[in-house]
Amino acid sequence: MPIYEYICPDCKTKFELMRPLSKSGEPADCPKCKHPSKRTLSKFACFITDESGATSPVGGGCAGCASGSCNTCHT
Ligand SMILES: [Zn+2]
């Protein structure tokens, strides 16, 4: 299962959560204040790296959601 990083909009706590890809776009509760937290925008989230070392956007959305409608996609 992939690990995703989240940041709490309230207390700014960063935390990691292991969850299925299908749940990666859903908010996760902050471990401190239980505020729903969104995934952090990782540098590599919207790109894939091929064997030649080149990076390219993942078609149809980002690596996290594949739907083109999550926060990561809008960066
Ligand atoms: Zn919090």
N, CA, C, O and the ligand as a Tripos MOL2 file, in Angstrom:
@<TRIPOS>MOLECULE
protein
  301   299    76     0     0
PROTEIN
NO_CHARGES

@<TRIPOS>ATOM
      1 N           0.8480   -1.1970    0.0000 N.3       1 MET1
      2 CA          0.0000    0.0000    0.0000 C.3       1 MET1
      3 C           0.8930    1.2600    0.0000 C.2       1 MET1
      4 O           1.8650    1.3260    0.7520 O.2       1 MET1
      5 N           0.5730    2.2260   -0.8150 N.am      2 PRO2
      6 CA          1.4060    3.4340   -0.8390 C.3       2 PRO2
      7 C           1.2320    4.2890    0.4110 C.2       2 PRO2
      8 O           0.1960    4.2490    1.0760 O.2       2 PRO2
      9 N           2.2710    5.0610    0.7130 N.am      3 ILE3
     10 CA          2.2170    5.9760    1.8550 C.3       3 ILE3
     11 C           2.0450    7.3950    1.3330 C.2       3 ILE3
     12 O           2.7610    7.8230    0.4280 O.2       3 ILE3
     13 N           1.1070    8.1110    1.9000 N.am      4 TYR4
     14 CA          0.8480    9.4850    1.4930 C.3       4 TYR4
     15 C           1.1450   10.4250    2.6440 C.2       4 TYR4
     16 O           1.0250   10.0650    3.8140 O.2       4 TYR4
     17 N           1.5350   11.6400    2.2850 N.am      5 GLU5
     18 CA          1.8470   12.6250    3.3050 C.3       5 GLU5
     19 C           0.7250   13.6610    3.3370 C.2       5 GLU5
     20 O           0.2720   14.1490    2.3010 O.2       5 GLU5
     21 N           0.2990   13.9760    4.5370 N.am      6 TYR6
     22 CA         -0.7920   14.9400    4.7160 C.3       6 TYR6
     23 C          -0.3170   16.0740    5.6080 C.2       6 TYR6
     24 O           0.6020   15.9140    6.4110 O.2       6 TYR6
     25 N          -0.9600   17.2190    5.4520 N.am      7 ILE7
     26 CA         -0.6430   18.3240    6.3600 C.3       7 ILE7
     27 C          -1.9520   18.9170    6.8700 C.2       7 ILE7
     28 O          -2.8880   19.1570    6.1080 O.2       7 ILE7
     29 N          -1.9880   19.1440    8.1710 N.am      8 CYS8
     30 CA         -3.1910   19.6770    8.7840 C.3       8 CYS8
     31 C          -3.2880   21.1830    8.5090 C.2       8 CYS8
     32 O          -2.3310   21.9080    8.7800 O.2       8 CYS8
     33 N          -4.4040   21.6680    7.9830 N.am      9 PRO9
     34 CA         -4.5500   23.0900    7.7050 C.3       9 PRO9
     35 C          -4.6980   23.9100    8.9750 C.2       9 PRO9
     36 O          -4.5640   25.1330    8.9540 O.2       9 PRO9
     37 N          -4.9680   23.2500   10.0510 N.am     10 ASP10
     38 CA         -5.2180   23.9290   11.3080 C.3      10 ASP10
     39 C          -3.9440   24.0780   12.1380 C.2      10 ASP10
     40 O          -3.5380   25.1950   12.4580 O.2      10 ASP10
     41 N          -3.3190   22.9630   12.4830 N.am     11 CYS11
     42 CA         -2.1360   23.0100   13.3490 C.3      11 CYS11
     43 C          -0.8440   22.7500   12.5930 C.2      11 CYS11
     44 O           0.2330   22.7060   13.1880 O.2      11 CYS11
     45 N          -0.9530   22.5780   11.2800 N.am     12 LYS12
     46 CA          0.2250   22.4020   10.4070 C.3      12 LYS12
     47 C           1.0130   21.1350   10.6910 C.2      12 LYS12
     48 O           2.1760   21.0220   10.3010 O.2      12 LYS12
     49 N           0.4010   20.2020   11.3530 N.am     13 THR13
     50 CA          1.0780   18.9380   11.5970 C.3      13 THR13
     51 C           1.1770   18.1350   10.3070 C.2      13 THR13
     52 O           0.1950   17.9710    9.5820 O.2      13 THR13
     53 N           2.3710   17.6420   10.0370 N.am     14 LYS14
     54 CA          2.5490   16.7550    8.8970 C.3      14 LYS14
     55 C           2.5190   15.3250    9.3850 C.2      14 LYS14
     56 O           3.1210   14.9950   10.4060 O.2      14 LYS14
     57 N           1.8280   14.4880    8.6630 N.am     15 PHE15
     58 CA          1.8180   13.0830    9.0460 C.3      15 PHE15
     59 C           1.6730   12.2200    7.8080 C.2      15 PHE15
     60 O           1.1810   12.6540    6.7670 O.2      15 PHE15
     61 N           2.1180   10.9860    7.9600 N.am     16 GLU16
     62 CA          2.0430   10.0550    6.8430 C.3      16 GLU16
     63 C           1.0260    8.9870    7.1390 C.2      16 GLU16
     64 O           0.8140    8.5940    8.2860 O.2      16 GLU16
     65 N           0.4080    8.5310    6.0850 N.am     17 LEU17
     66 CA         -0.6410    7.5420    6.2490 C.3      17 LEU17
     67 C          -0.5350    6.5190    5.1190 C.2      17 LEU17
     68 O          -0.3850    6.8710    3.9490 O.2      17 LEU17
     69 N          -0.6160    5.2650    5.4950 N.am     18 MET18
     70 CA         -0.6230    4.2170    4.4910 C.3      18 MET18
     71 C          -2.0750    3.8850    4.1730 C.2      18 MET18
     72 O          -2.8440    3.4860    5.0470 O.2      18 MET18
     73 N          -2.4330    4.0580    2.9030 N.am     19 ARG19
     74 CA         -3.8220    3.7940    2.5370 C.3      19 ARG19
     75 C          -3.9050    3.4280    1.0720 C.2      19 ARG19
     76 O          -2.9720    3.6790    0.3090 O.2      19 ARG19
     77 N          -5.0200    2.8330    0.6760 N.am     20 PRO20
     78 CA         -5.1580    2.4310   -0.7230 C.3      20 PRO20
     79 C          -5.1590    3.6420   -1.6490 C.2      20 PRO20
     80 O          -5.5470    4.7390   -1.2470 O.2      20 PRO20
     81 N          -4.7270    3.4390   -2.8750 N.am     21 LEU21
     82 CA         -4.6830    4.5120   -3.8640 C.3      21 LEU21
     83 C          -6.0560    5.1580   -4.0140 C.2      21 LEU21
     84 O          -6.1630    6.3700   -4.2060 O.2      21 LEU21
     85 N          -7.0880    4.3540   -3.9270 N.am     22 SER22
     86 CA         -8.4390    4.8640   -4.1240 C.3      22 SER22
     87 C          -8.8550    5.8520   -3.0420 C.2      22 SER22
     88 O          -9.7800    6.6420   -3.2300 O.2      22 SER22
     89 N          -8.1570    5.7980   -1.9010 N.am     23 LYS23
     90 CA         -8.5030    6.6930   -0.7860 C.3      23 LYS23
     91 C          -7.5380    7.8710   -0.6830 C.2      23 LYS23
     92 O          -7.6950    8.7250    0.1890 O.2      23 LYS23
     93 N          -6.5580    7.9230   -1.5550 N.am     24 SER24
     94 CA         -5.4810    8.8950   -1.3980 C.3      24 SER24
     95 C          -5.9560   10.3290   -1.5140 C.2      24 SER24
     96 O          -5.3370   11.2280   -0.9460 O.2      24 SER24
     97 N          -7.0420   10.5650   -2.2370 N.am     25 GLY25
     98 CA         -7.5270   11.9220   -2.4130 C.3      25 GLY25
     99 C          -8.4690   12.3750   -1.3130 C.2      25 GLY25
    100 O          -8.8730   13.5370   -1.2670 O.2      25 GLY25
    101 N          -8.8140   11.4590   -0.4350 N.am     26 GLU26
    102 CA         -9.7460   11.8130    0.6310 C.3      26 GLU26
    103 C          -9.0010   12.4220    1.8130 C.2      26 GLU26
    104 O          -7.8530   12.0650    2.0790 O.2      26 GLU26
    105 N          -9.6510   13.3340    2.5180 N.am     27 PRO27
    106 CA         -9.0030   13.9320    3.6880 C.3      27 PRO27
    107 C          -8.7390   12.8830    4.7550 C.2      27 PRO27
    108 O          -9.4950   11.9240    4.9150 O.2      27 PRO27
    109 N          -7.6450   13.0900    5.4830 N.am     28 ALA28
    110 CA         -7.3210   12.2090    6.6040 C.3      28 ALA28
    111 C          -7.3440   13.0340    7.8850 C.2      28 ALA28
    112 O          -6.9660   14.2050    7.8770 O.2      28 ALA28
    113 N          -7.7800   12.4390    8.9660 N.am     29 ASP29
    114 CA         -7.8640   13.1840   10.2220 C.3      29 ASP29
    115 C          -6.4810   13.4390   10.8100 C.2      29 ASP29
    116 O          -5.6520   12.5340   10.9070 O.2      29 ASP29
    117 N          -6.2550   14.6780   11.1970 N.am     30 CYS30
    118 CA         -5.0100   15.0480   11.8580 C.3      30 CYS30
    119 C          -4.8760   14.2560   13.1600 C.2      30 CYS30
    120 O          -5.8360   14.1530   13.9240 O.2      30 CYS30
    121 N          -3.6900   13.6970   13.4160 N.am     31 PRO31
    122 CA         -3.5080   12.9160   14.6570 C.3      31 PRO31
    123 C          -3.5680   13.7660   15.9180 C.2      31 PRO31
    124 O          -3.7940   13.2470   17.0110 O.2      31 PRO31
    125 N          -3.3680   15.0650   15.7680 N.am     32 LYS32
    126 CA         -3.3780   15.9440   16.9450 C.3      32 LYS32
    127 C          -4.7510   16.5370   17.2300 C.2      32 LYS32
    128 O          -5.2800   16.4210   18.3360 O.2      32 LYS32
    129 N          -5.3230   17.1850   16.1930 N.am     33 CYS33
    130 CA         -6.5610   17.9260   16.4470 C.3      33 CYS33
    131 C          -7.7650   17.3480   15.7200 C.2      33 CYS33
    132 O          -8.8710   17.8780   15.8220 O.2      33 CYS33
    133 N          -7.5500   16.2640   14.9890 N.am     34 LYS34
    134 CA         -8.6380   15.5690   14.2860 C.3      34 LYS34
    135 C          -9.2650   16.4020   13.1630 C.2      34 LYS34
    136 O         -10.3430   16.0730   12.6670 O.2      34 LYS34
    137 N          -8.6010   17.4510   12.7780 N.am     35 HIS35
    138 CA         -9.0750   18.2770   11.6750 C.3      35 HIS35
    139 C          -8.8230   17.5220   10.3700 C.2      35 HIS35
    140 O          -7.7400   16.9650   10.1870 O.2      35 HIS35
    141 N          -9.7890   17.4930    9.4710 N.am     36 PRO36
    142 CA         -9.5510   16.8230    8.1850 C.3      36 PRO36
    143 C          -8.3950   17.4840    7.4390 C.2      36 PRO36
    144 O          -8.4010   18.6960    7.2240 O.2      36 PRO36
    145 N          -7.4220   16.6980    7.0530 N.am     37 SER37
    146 CA         -6.2190   17.2320    6.4360 C.3      37 SER37
    147 C          -6.0790   16.7360    5.0080 C.2      37 SER37
    148 O          -6.4290   15.6040    4.6760 O.2      37 SER37
    149 N          -5.5580   17.6210    4.1810 N.am     38 LYS38
    150 CA         -5.3790   17.2440    2.7870 C.3      38 LYS38
    151 C          -3.9650   16.7620    2.5270 C.2      38 LYS38
    152 O          -3.0380   17.0450    3.2860 O.2      38 LYS38
    153 N          -3.8280   16.0450    1.4610 N.am     39 ARG39
    154 CA         -2.5080   15.5670    1.0790 C.3      39 ARG39
    155 C          -1.5930   16.7350    0.7720 C.2      39 ARG39
    156 O          -2.0230   17.7400    0.2050 O.2      39 ARG39
    157 N          -0.3370   16.6020    1.1440 N.am     40 THR40
    158 CA          0.6280   17.6230    0.7670 C.3      40 THR40
    159 C           0.9450   17.4640   -0.7060 C.2      40 THR40
    160 O           0.8050   16.3850   -1.2820 O.2      40 THR40
    161 N           1.3740   18.5580   -1.2960 N.am     41 LEU41
    162 CA          1.6950   18.5190   -2.7060 C.3      41 LEU41
    163 C           3.1520   18.1190   -2.8870 C.2      41 LEU41
    164 O           4.0470   18.9640   -2.9220 O.2      41 LEU41
    165 N           3.3660   16.8450   -2.9980 N.am     42 SER42
    166 CA          4.7290   16.3640   -3.1750 C.3      42 SER42
    167 C           5.2340   16.7470   -4.5550 C.2      42 SER42
    168 O           4.4810   16.8040   -5.5270 O.2      42 SER42
    169 N           6.5300   17.0050   -4.6070 N.am     43 LYS43
    170 CA          7.1460   17.4200   -5.8630 C.3      43 LYS43
    171 C           6.9230   16.4110   -6.9720 C.2      43 LYS43
    172 O           6.7440   16.7780   -8.1340 O.2      43 LYS43
    173 N           6.9340   15.1810   -6.6180 N.am     44 PHE44
    174 CA          6.8920   14.1220   -7.6210 C.3      44 PHE44
    175 C           5.4790   13.6170   -7.9050 C.2      44 PHE44
    176 O           5.2890   12.6980   -8.7020 O.2      44 PHE44
    177 N           4.4990   14.2210   -7.2520 N.am     45 ALA45
    178 CA          3.1590   13.6510   -7.3120 C.3      45 ALA45
    179 C           2.5560   13.6890   -8.7090 C.2      45 ALA45
    180 O           1.7950   12.7970   -9.0830 O.2      45 ALA45
    181 N           2.8940   14.7200   -9.4830 N.am     46 CYS46
    182 CA          2.2450   14.8650  -10.7770 C.3      46 CYS46
    183 C           3.1220   14.3920  -11.9350 C.2      46 CYS46
    184 O           2.7860   14.5940  -13.1020 O.2      46 CYS46
    185 N           4.2410   13.7660  -11.6040 N.am     47 PHE47
    186 CA          5.1460   13.3730  -12.6730 C.3      47 PHE47
    187 C           5.6050   11.9300  -12.5110 C.2      47 PHE47
    188 O           5.7110   11.4050  -11.4020 O.2      47 PHE47
    189 N           5.8620   11.3350  -13.6100 N.am     48 ILE48
    190 CA          6.4660   10.0160  -13.5770 C.3      48 ILE48
    191 C           7.8460   10.1190  -14.2070 C.2      48 ILE48
    192 O           8.0860   10.9690  -15.0660 O.2      48 ILE48
    193 N           8.7460    9.2520  -13.7770 N.am     49 THR49
    194 CA         10.0940    9.2630  -14.3360 C.3      49 THR49
    195 C          10.3110    7.9800  -15.1230 C.2      49 THR49
    196 O          10.1280    6.8820  -14.5960 O.2      49 THR49
    197 N          10.6970    8.1180  -16.3730 N.am     50 ASP50
    198 CA         10.9350    6.9140  -17.1650 C.3      50 ASP50
    199 C          12.3990    6.4850  -17.0620 C.2      50 ASP50
    200 O          13.1740    7.0910  -16.3220 O.2      50 ASP50
    201 N          12.7700    5.4630  -17.7860 N.am     51 GLU51
    202 CA         14.1180    4.8960  -17.6520 C.3      51 GLU51
    203 C          15.2050    5.8880  -18.0390 C.2      51 GLU51
    204 O          16.3240    5.8040  -17.5330 O.2      51 GLU51
    205 N          14.8940    6.8180  -18.9230 N.am     52 SER52
    206 CA         15.9130    7.7660  -19.3690 C.3      52 SER52
    207 C          16.1160    8.8970  -18.3640 C.2      52 SER52
    208 O          17.0140    9.7240  -18.5260 O.2      52 SER52
    209 N          15.2880    8.9300  -17.3340 N.am     53 GLY53
    210 CA         15.4230    9.9570  -16.3240 C.3      53 GLY53
    211 C          14.5630   11.1770  -16.5870 C.2      53 GLY53
    212 O          14.5580   12.1140  -15.7890 O.2      53 GLY53
    213 N          13.8410   11.1790  -17.6860 N.am     54 ALA54
    214 CA         12.9770   12.3180  -17.9920 C.3      54 ALA54
    215 C          11.6770   12.2180  -17.2030 C.2      54 ALA54
    216 O          11.1450   11.1290  -16.9840 O.2      54 ALA54
    217 N          11.1830   13.3700  -16.7830 N.am     55 THR55
    218 CA          9.9120   13.3640  -16.0810 C.3      55 THR55
    219 C           8.8170   13.9100  -16.9870 C.2      55 THR55
    220 O           9.0560   14.8080  -17.7940 O.2      55 THR55
    221 N           7.6540   13.3780  -16.8510 N.am     56 SER56
    222 CA          6.5430   13.8500  -17.6650 C.3      56 SER56
    223 C           5.2600   13.7350  -16.8590 C.2      56 SER56
    224 O           5.1350   12.8660  -15.9970 O.2      56 SER56
    225 N           4.3060   14.6170  -17.1430 N.am     57 PRO57
    226 CA          3.0490   14.5600  -16.4030 C.3      57 PRO57
    227 C           2.3180   13.2490  -16.6790 C.2      57 PRO57
    228 O           2.3790   12.7060  -17.7820 O.2      57 PRO57
    229 N           1.6470   12.7680  -15.6830 N.am     58 VAL58
    230 CA          0.8580   11.5580  -15.8600 C.3      58 VAL58
    231 C          -0.4460   11.9270  -16.5590 C.2      58 VAL58
    232 O          -1.1610   12.8310  -16.1260 O.2      58 VAL58
    233 N          -0.7330   11.2440  -17.6000 N.am     59 GLY59
    234 CA         -1.9200   11.5810  -18.3820 C.3      59 GLY59
    235 C          -3.2170   11.3730  -17.6310 C.2      59 GLY59
    236 O          -3.3870   10.3840  -16.9180 O.2      59 GLY59
    237 N          -4.1260   12.3120  -17.7960 N.am     60 GLY60
    238 CA         -5.4510   12.1530  -17.2170 C.3      60 GLY60
    239 C          -5.5290   12.5240  -15.7550 C.2      60 GLY60
    240 O          -6.5780   12.3460  -15.1360 O.2      60 GLY60
    241 N          -4.4600   13.0300  -15.1850 N.am     61 GLY61
    242 CA         -4.4980   13.3850  -13.7830 C.3      61 GLY61
    243 C          -3.1410   13.1700  -13.1680 C.2      61 GLY61
    244 O          -2.1740   12.9120  -13.8840 O.2      61 GLY61
    245 N          -3.0450   13.2680  -11.8660 N.am     62 CYS62
    246 CA         -1.7550   13.0990  -11.2200 C.3      62 CYS62
    247 C          -1.5900   11.6550  -10.7760 C.2      62 CYS62
    248 O          -2.4980   10.8330  -10.9000 O.2      62 CYS62
    249 N          -0.4170   11.3770  -10.2630 N.am     63 ALA63
    250 CA         -0.1210   10.0100   -9.8320 C.3      63 ALA63
    251 C          -1.0090    9.5830   -8.6710 C.2      63 ALA63
    252 O          -1.2050    8.3940   -8.4180 O.2      63 ALA63
    253 N          -1.5440   10.5880   -7.9660 N.am     64 GLY64
    254 CA         -2.3280   10.2690   -6.7890 C.3      64 GLY64
    255 C          -3.7670    9.9140   -7.0760 C.2      64 GLY64
    256 O          -4.3450    9.0630   -6.4000 O.2      64 GLY64
    257 N          -4.3620   10.5650   -8.0860 N.am     65 CYS65
    258 CA         -5.7960   10.3580   -8.2540 C.3      65 CYS65
    259 C          -6.1990    9.8470   -9.6230 C.2      65 CYS65
    260 O          -7.2240    9.1780   -9.7550 O.2      65 CYS65
    261 N          -5.4100   10.1510  -10.6440 N.am     66 ALA66
    262 CA         -5.7010    9.6930  -12.0050 C.3      66 ALA66
    263 C          -7.0440   10.2120  -12.5270 C.2      66 ALA66
    264 O          -7.5600    9.7130  -13.5270 O.2      66 ALA66
    265 N          -7.5990   11.2030  -11.8560 N.am     67 SER67
    266 CA         -8.8830   11.7090  -12.3170 C.3      67 SER67
    267 C          -8.7780   13.1420  -12.8060 C.2      67 SER67
    268 O          -9.6820   13.6400  -13.4770 O.2      67 SER67
    269 N          -7.6700   13.8120  -12.4710 N.am     68 GLY68
    270 CA         -7.4910   15.1920  -12.9150 C.3      68 GLY68
    271 C          -8.2430   16.1940  -12.0890 C.2      68 GLY68
    272 O          -8.3930   17.3400  -12.5140 O.2      68 GLY68
    273 N          -8.7240   15.8150  -10.9280 N.am     69 SER69
    274 CA         -9.5510   16.7370  -10.1590 C.3      69 SER69
    275 C          -9.1510   16.8940   -8.7040 C.2      69 SER69
    276 O          -9.8800   17.5180   -7.9330 O.2      69 SER69
    277 N          -8.0180   16.3460   -8.3130 N.am     70 CYS70
    278 CA         -7.6140   16.5390   -6.9240 C.3      70 CYS70
    279 C          -6.7500   17.7780   -6.7940 C.2      70 CYS70
    280 O          -6.4080   18.3940   -7.8040 O.2      70 CYS70
    281 N          -6.3980   18.1500   -5.6100 N.am     71 ASN71
    282 CA         -5.5840   19.3390   -5.3730 C.3      71 ASN71
    283 C          -4.2510   19.2730   -6.0920 C.2      71 ASN71
    284 O          -3.7700   20.2710   -6.6280 O.2      71 ASN71
    285 N          -3.6630   18.0940   -6.0990 N.am     72 THR72
    286 CA         -2.3550   17.9390   -6.7100 C.3      72 THR72
    287 C          -2.4120   18.2580   -8.1880 C.2      72 THR72
    288 O          -1.4540   18.7980   -8.7410 O.2      72 THR72
    289 N          -3.4840   17.9450   -8.8180 N.am     73 CYS73
    290 CA         -3.6170   18.1560  -10.2560 C.3      73 CYS73
    291 C          -3.6430   19.6370  -10.6070 C.2      73 CYS73
    292 O          -3.3040   20.0110  -11.7290 O.2      73 CYS73
    293 N          -4.0320   20.4640   -9.6840 N.am     74 HIS74
    294 CA         -4.2370   21.8800   -9.9920 C.3      74 HIS74
    295 C          -3.0070   22.7390   -9.7980 C.2      74 HIS74
    296 O          -3.0630   23.9600   -9.9470 O.2      74 HIS74
    297 N          -1.8860   22.0980   -9.4640 N.am     75 THR75
    298 CA         -0.6770   22.8950   -9.2840 C.3      75 THR75
    299 C          -0.1030   23.2630  -10.6350 C.2      75 THR75
    300 O           0.9240   23.9380  -10.7060 O.2      75 THR75
    301 ZN         -4.1970   19.3560   13.2280 Zn       76 ZN76
@<TRIPOS>BOND
     1     1     2 1
     2     2     3 1
     3     3     4 2
     4     3     5 am
     5     5     6 1
     6     6     7 1
     7     7     8 2
     8     7     9 am
     9     9    10 1
    10    10    11 1
    11    11    12 2
    12    11    13 am
    13    13    14 1
    14    14    15 1
    15    15    16 2
    16    15    17 am
    17    17    18 1
    18    18    19 1
    19    19    20 2
    20    19    21 am
    21    21    22 1
    22    22    23 1
    23    23    24 2
    24    23    25 am
    25    25    26 1
    26    26    27 1
    27    27    28 2
    28    27    29 am
    29    29    30 1
    30    30    31 1
    31    31    32 2
    32    31    33 am
    33    33    34 1
    34    34    35 1
    35    35    36 2
    36    35    37 am
    37    37    38 1
    38    38    39 1
    39    39    40 2
    40    39    41 am
    41    41    42 1
    42    42    43 1
    43    43    44 2
    44    43    45 am
    45    45    46 1
    46    46    47 1
    47    47    48 2
    48    47    49 am
    49    49    50 1
    50    50    51 1
    51    51    52 2
    52    51    53 am
    53    53    54 1
    54    54    55 1
    55    55    56 2
    56    55    57 am
    57    57    58 1
    58    58    59 1
    59    59    60 2
    60    59    61 am
    61    61    62 1
    62    62    63 1
    63    63    64 2
    64    63    65 am
    65    65    66 1
    66    66    67 1
    67    67    68 2
    68    67    69 am
    69    69    70 1
    70    70    71 1
    71    71    72 2
    72    71    73 am
    73    73    74 1
    74    74    75 1
    75    75    76 2
    76    75    77 am
    77    77    78 1
    78    78    79 1
    79    79    80 2
    80    79    81 am
    81    81    82 1
    82    82    83 1
    83    83    84 2
    84    83    85 am
    85    85    86 1
    86    86    87 1
    87    87    88 2
    88    87    89 am
    89    89    90 1
    90    90    91 1
    91    91    92 2
    92    91    93 am
    93    93    94 1
    94    94    95 1
    95    95    96 2
    96    95    97 am
    97    97    98 1
    98    98    99 1
    99    99   100 2
   100    99   101 am
   101   101   102 1
   102   102   103 1
   103   103   104 2
   104   103   105 am
   105   105   106 1
   106   106   107 1
   107   107   108 2
   108   107   109 am
   109   109   110 1
   110   110   111 1
   111   111   112 2
   112   111   113 am
   113   113   114 1
   114   114   115 1
   115   115   116 2
   116   115   117 am
   117   117   118 1
   118   118   119 1
   119   119   120 2
   120   119   121 am
   121   121   122 1
   122   122   123 1
   123   123   124 2
   124   123   125 am
   125   125   126 1
   126   126   127 1
   127   127   128 2
   128   127   129 am
   129   129   130 1
   130   130   131 1
   131   131   132 2
   132   131   133 am
   133   133   134 1
   134   134   135 1
   135   135   136 2
   136   135   137 am
   137   137   138 1
   138   138   139 1
   139   139   140 2
   140   139   141 am
   141   141   142 1
   142   142   143 1
   143   143   144 2
   144   143   145 am
   145   145   146 1
   146   146   147 1
   147   147   148 2
   148   147   149 am
   149   149   150 1
   150   150   151 1
   151   151   152 2
   152   151   153 am
   153   153   154 1
   154   154   155 1
   155   155   156 2
   156   155   157 am
   157   157   158 1
   158   158   159 1
   159   159   160 2
   160   159   161 am
   161   161   162 1
   162   162   163 1
   163   163   164 2
   164   163   165 am
   165   165   166 1
   166   166   167 1
   167   167   168 2
   168   167   169 am
   169   169   170 1
   170   170   171 1
   171   171   172 2
   172   171   173 am
   173   173   174 1
   174   174   175 1
   175   175   176 2
   176   175   177 am
   177   177   178 1
   178   178   179 1
   179   179   180 2
   180   179   181 am
   181   181   182 1
   182   182   183 1
   183   183   184 2
   184   183   185 am
   185   185   186 1
   186   186   187 1
   187   187   188 2
   188   187   189 am
   189   189   190 1
   190   190   191 1
   191   191   192 2
   192   191   193 am
   193   193   194 1
   194   194   195 1
   195   195   196 2
   196   195   197 am
   197   197   198 1
   198   198   199 1
   199   199   200 2
   200   199   201 am
   201   201   202 1
   202   202   203 1
   203   203   204 2
   204   203   205 am
   205   205   206 1
   206   206   207 1
   207   207   208 2
   208   207   209 am
   209   209   210 1
   210   210   211 1
   211   211   212 2
   212   211   213 am
   213   213   214 1
   214   214   215 1
   215   215   216 2
   216   215   217 am
   217   217   218 1
   218   218   219 1
   219   219   220 2
   220   219   221 am
   221   221   222 1
   222   222   223 1
   223   223   224 2
   224   223   225 am
   225   225   226 1
   226   226   227 1
   227   227   228 2
   228   227   229 am
   229   229   230 1
   230   230   231 1
   231   231   232 2
   232   231   233 am
   233   233   234 1
   234   234   235 1
   235   235   236 2
   236   235   237 am
   237   237   238 1
   238   238   239 1
   239   239   240 2
   240   239   241 am
   241   241   242 1
   242   242   243 1
   243   243   244 2
   244   243   245 am
   245   245   246 1
   246   246   247 1
   247   247   248 2
   248   247   249 am
   249   249   250 1
   250   250   251 1
   251   251   252 2
   252   251   253 am
   253   253   254 1
   254   254   255 1
   255   255   256 2
   256   255   257 am
   257   257   258 1
   258   258   259 1
   259   259   260 2
   260   259   261 am
   261   261   262 1
   262   262   263 1
   263   263   264 2
   264   263   265 am
   265   265   266 1
   266   266   267 1
   267   267   268 2
   268   267   269 am
   269   269   270 1
   270   270   271 1
   271   271   272 2
   272   271   273 am
   273   273   274 1
   274   274   275 1
   275   275   276 2
   276   275   277 am
   277   277   278 1
   278   278   279 1
   279   279   280 2
   280   279   281 am
   281   281   282 1
   282   282   283 1
   283   283   284 2
   284   283   285 am
   285   285   286 1
   286   286   287 1
   287   287   288 2
   288   287   289 am
   289   289   290 1
   290   290   291 1
   291   291   292 2
   292   291   293 am
   293   293   294 1
   294   294   295 1
   295   295   296 2
   296   295   297 am
   297   297   298 1
   298   298   299 1
   299   299   300 2
@<TRIPOS>SUBSTRUCTURE
     1 MET1         2 RESIDUE 1 A MET
     2 PRO2         6 RESIDUE 1 A PRO
     3 ILE3        10 RESIDUE 1 A ILE
     4 TYR4        14 RESIDUE 1 A TYR
     5 GLU5        18 RESIDUE 1 A GLU
     6 TYR6        22 RESIDUE 1 A TYR
     7 ILE7        26 RESIDUE 1 A ILE
     8 CYS8        30 RESIDUE 1 A CYS
     9 PRO9        34 RESIDUE 1 A PRO
    10 ASP10       38 RESIDUE 1 A ASP
    11 CYS11       42 RESIDUE 1 A CYS
    12 LYS12       46 RESIDUE 1 A LYS
    13 THR13       50 RESIDUE 1 A THR
    14 LYS14       54 RESIDUE 1 A LYS
    15 PHE15       58 RESIDUE 1 A PHE
    16 GLU16       62 RESIDUE 1 A GLU
    17 LEU17       66 RESIDUE 1 A LEU
    18 MET18       70 RESIDUE 1 A MET
    19 ARG19       74 RESIDUE 1 A ARG
    20 PRO20       78 RESIDUE 1 A PRO
    21 LEU21       82 RESIDUE 1 A LEU
    22 SER22       86 RESIDUE 1 A SER
    23 LYS23       90 RESIDUE 1 A LYS
    24 SER24       94 RESIDUE 1 A SER
    25 GLY25       98 RESIDUE 1 A GLY
    26 GLU26      102 RESIDUE 1 A GLU
    27 PRO27      106 RESIDUE 1 A PRO
    28 ALA28      110 RESIDUE 1 A ALA
    29 ASP29      114 RESIDUE 1 A ASP
    30 CYS30      118 RESIDUE 1 A CYS
    31 PRO31      122 RESIDUE 1 A PRO
    32 LYS32      126 RESIDUE 1 A LYS
    33 CYS33      130 RESIDUE 1 A CYS
    34 LYS34      134 RESIDUE 1 A LYS
    35 HIS35      138 RESIDUE 1 A HIS
    36 PRO36      142 RESIDUE 1 A PRO
    37 SER37      146 RESIDUE 1 A SER
    38 LYS38      150 RESIDUE 1 A LYS
    39 ARG39      154 RESIDUE 1 A ARG
    40 THR40      158 RESIDUE 1 A THR
    41 LEU41      162 RESIDUE 1 A LEU
    42 SER42      166 RESIDUE 1 A SER
    43 LYS43      170 RESIDUE 1 A LYS
    44 PHE44      174 RESIDUE 1 A PHE
    45 ALA45      178 RESIDUE 1 A ALA
    46 CYS46      182 RESIDUE 1 A CYS
    47 PHE47      186 RESIDUE 1 A PHE
    48 ILE48      190 RESIDUE 1 A ILE
    49 THR49      194 RESIDUE 1 A THR
    50 ASP50      198 RESIDUE 1 A ASP
    51 GLU51      202 RESIDUE 1 A GLU
    52 SER52      206 RESIDUE 1 A SER
    53 GLY53      210 RESIDUE 1 A GLY
    54 ALA54      214 RESIDUE 1 A ALA
    55 THR55      218 RESIDUE 1 A THR
    56 SER56      222 RESIDUE 1 A SER
    57 PRO57      226 RESIDUE 1 A PRO
    58 VAL58      230 RESIDUE 1 A VAL
    59 GLY59      234 RESIDUE 1 A GLY
    60 GLY60      238 RESIDUE 1 A GLY
    61 GLY61      242 RESIDUE 1 A GLY
    62 CYS62      246 RESIDUE 1 A CYS
    63 ALA63      250 RESIDUE 1 A ALA
    64 GLY64      254 RESIDUE 1 A GLY
    65 CYS65      258 RESIDUE 1 A CYS
    66 ALA66      262 RESIDUE 1 A ALA
    67 SER67      266 RESIDUE 1 A SER
    68 GLY68      270 RESIDUE 1 A GLY
    69 SER69      274 RESIDUE 1 A SER
    70 CYS70      278 RESIDUE 1 A CYS
    71 ASN71      282 RESIDUE 1 A ASN
    72 THR72      286 RESIDUE 1 A THR
    73 CYS73      290 RESIDUE 1 A CYS
    74 HIS74      294 RESIDUE 1 A HIS
    75 THR75      298 RESIDUE 1 A THR
    76 ZN76       301 GROUP 0 **** ****
